[in-house]
């Protein structure tokens, strides 16, 4: 993918779309886009094979709404990220069956996850290392989204405890909290002393 990204960036330079100085930024952005598309395609194919396409898409939407702002654990390589994204998405199939057996425990887990995410807000990822103002905005939006999404999920579990779709959304909240917890335990964030 890196080769294709560089090839595309070179083509953009030849067409005078970008400057030579910007090549590495565009190549990296293109590579990230290719990796995301590949991940989504792989997850979609496996979701179709396991006949859980709508469920996994619902999980991904719920997970992404919070993850975009809260961040969490990251893999060291893009292939590791791709594999873990596919495995995490597919893990929702058996896990949702387990949590569906105990709606009250699932609601409690979602509430605890919401509290944890709300308290943390976000982590300062060393790859991005946002400024104080950007970090403040990320925390604010992380808290807003976890309150909105979590409240909807809890309400739907209460209203529709037998609907399996609800539990895929619940896993979106639970997995976000788990991702933040692992990132905190592994010390994967930049602290002010490190800057």
Secondary structure, DSSP 4 states (H G I P E B T S, - for coil): -HHHHHHHHHHHHHTTSS-GGGHHHHHHHHHHHHHHHHHHHHHHHHHHHTT-HHHHHHHHHHHHHHHHHH-----SSHHHHHHHHHHHHHHHHHHHHHHHT-HHHHHHHHHHHHHHHHHH----BTTT---HHHHHHHHHHHHHHHHHHHHHHHHHHHH-TT-HHHHHHHHHHHHHHHHHHHHHHHT-B--GGG-
